[in-house]
Amino acid sequence: MPDMTINTVLFDLDGTLVDSSIGFILAMNKTLADYDQCPMDDDSIRELISAGARTIIQRAWAEEISREQIEQIRDDYIREYQQYPERGASVYPGLPEWLNRARQHGIKLGVVTNKPECLAKPIIESLELSQYLDVLICPDHVKTVKPDPEGILLAINQLKSDPAQTLYCGDHSKDIAAAAAAGVRSLACGYGFYPREEDFHDWPADYHADNSEHAVNILTQLCNMSD
């Protein structure tokens, strides 16, 4: 009978591994102000972070806006965000200690995110997460981002891992969809960035964590790290 213990854990970045909301909010509202748009309140932006900058821009705009305009504004937002992506960012409670223990247990670790590498890397480096991660997959490395499974499958291939022994952790329904399409198990993180009118328990994930400490407990059990 095959060993079903998890030996590879892949994380989404924003809202799953790291609370990066402060830098995102500052950059987005500065961009909106540059275009003479009203700022969005912090919670409204925070709930949409995992949906992506394009979604927030579309929601924030006072009038109808074209796809071409959205792309231009998103480019301006990225340039703004590049000045301080790591500002106020922090790893969620309990996860730094778990990552350290996971390394000691030989667990393969990685991040698969829809965040461009130019924004993801500064956060990872400033929080000293590079020492734990074996792979970082961003939109720069794939043709199609989540919910497409390409990024997760690329990470598994680079790590020479088995999908049956891989877990993907995310804070958005598209993360769970990507995990299912990749044939890996999934952990839905209910403490992250998703619209609060949704109930994350309704997402068809294999496991659901109410907070990061709960996620740590689940990860510890799945990776057989109880000793």
N, C-alpha and C positions, 0 to 999 in steps of 0.2 A: 504494500500500500504506500503511495507517495507521501512524502513529508509535506504537510500543509502549513507548517510554521512559516510565518513571514520572515524573509531574510533581506528584503529590499523595501524601503519606505521612501516614497516620492511625495513631495509636498507642493501644493500651490504656494505662492509667496505671500501676496497681500491678503490679510484677513485669515490666514491659516497658520503660517509660521511667524509672520511679522505683522505688527500693527504699524502700518506706514501711513495712516490717514492724515496726519498733520501736514506733511509735505505735499501730499496730493491736494488737500483742501486749499492750502495757501496758493499753490500754482494755478489751480483751476479758477479760483476767485480772482486772482490777478489777471488771468487771461480774459475772463468775462468782463472785468473792469476796462481792460484795454479796448474792448469792442463795445463799450458803453451799454453793457448788459447788467442787470441787477445781480448781486451776488446770491448764491444759494446758501442756506443755512448748513452748518457743519453736518448735522445728522442726515440731511437729505443727500448730501454728497457721499457721506460714509456708506450709506446703504447701497449706493450705486457703483462703488469703486470696482467691484468684481465684474460688473457689467461692461466696464470700459469707458474710456474718455469720450468716445463718440456718442454713447448713450447719454452721458451727462450733458454734453454740449447740446444735443437735440432737445433734451428736457428743459434746459435752462433758457433757451432762446425765446425771446418774446414774440418773434414772428416766424413764419415758415422759412426753412433754411435748406439749401440744396446739399447734395452729397459732396459736391466739390468744395463748397464753403466749409462743411464739417471737416473735411480733410485738411484744409488750410488752417483752420482754427486749432485742430488737433496738433498740427506741426508746431504752431506757436506755443501751445500748451507744453509740448514736450521740451521745447527750448527753454521755457520758463522753469519747468520741473527739474531739468538737468542742473540747475543752480543749487538745488537743495533737496534731492530725493530722500536723503537720509535724515533730514531734520525732524527731530521728535520721534523717530522710529525706534521700536523696541521689539524684542522677541517676546512672545506671549509667555506668561508665567509657567514654569515647570519644564518648558521645552529645551532651554539650554542645558539643563542637567540631564534630561533624557537623551539629547543628542550625544553628549559626552559618554554616557553609559552605553549607548547604542554602538558607538565606535569601538568601545572596549569589548563588546560582544560580537564584533565583526559584521554588524548590520550595514548593508550598502545604503547610502543616503543620497538623495538628490532633490532638486527643485525643477518643476516643469511649470512655467508661468507664461501668461499672455503679455507680460510686461517686457518692453524692449530691453535688450541687454544693457544699453547705455544708462538705463534707470535702475535695473535690477542689481547690477554688479556693485555700484556704490553703496547700496543698502546692505548687501551681503558682506561686503568688506568692512564697512564701518561697524557692523555688529559682530564682527569676527566669526562669521558663520562658515567662511571658506574652509576652515580647518576640519569641518565635519562633512562637507559635501563632496561627493565623488563626481557629480555631474550637475550642470546647469543648462537647461533647455529653455530658450526664449523664442519669440517669433522670428528672430534673425536666423534660426537654425532649421526652420520647417517651412513647408509651403502653405499649410493650413493650421490655424490655431484651434484651441479647444472651443467647442466641444468635439472637434475632430480628435481622434486618438493618436495622431502622428507623433506629437511631442512625447507622450508617455511611451509609445513603442520605440522611439529613438533612444530614450533614456535606458529602457530595458536592454536594448541591443548593445549600447555602449558599455553597460555594466555587466553584460553577459548573464543577465538574470532570467529567471523563469517567471512568466506572467502569473502562474498559479501560486507563486510565493512572493508576489508583489502587492503592496497596498498603496493606493493613491489617496491623499488627504486633501480635501478642498472645502471651500466655504460658499460655493455657488452650485446651482443645479447643473450647470454646464460641466463642472468638474466631475460630477457623478456620472453624467452621460459619457464623458470622455473615458472614464475608468471602465465603464461597462463595455464600451466599444473596443477597448484595448484588451479586454478579457482579464482584468485585474480586480481585486477587491477594493472597496472604497470606504472611506471614513468621512462622513459629513460633519463639518465643524460649524456648529450653530452659534459660535461667538464672533463670526467674521462679518464680511461686508455683503449683505444681501437684503432685499426689501423685507421689512418686518411684517408686511401683510402676508408674506409666505410663512409656512410652517416647515422648517427644515426637516422635521421628522417625516414629512410626506415625501421627501426625496427618496428614490429607490436605492439608497446606499446600503451596504452590508452592516455598517455600524454608524451610530450617531453620538456625537459628543456635545454636551451642553456648554462646556467651558474647556479651557486648555488643560486644566488639571485632569478632567475627565478623559480628554484625548490621551494624555500621558498614561493613564491607567489602562486604557484599551490597547495602546501601542505596546506597553510592557507585557501584557498578557499574550498578544498575538505574536510577539517576537520571542516569547519564552525567556524573558529577562527577569523573572521574578526572583531569581537567586541573588 
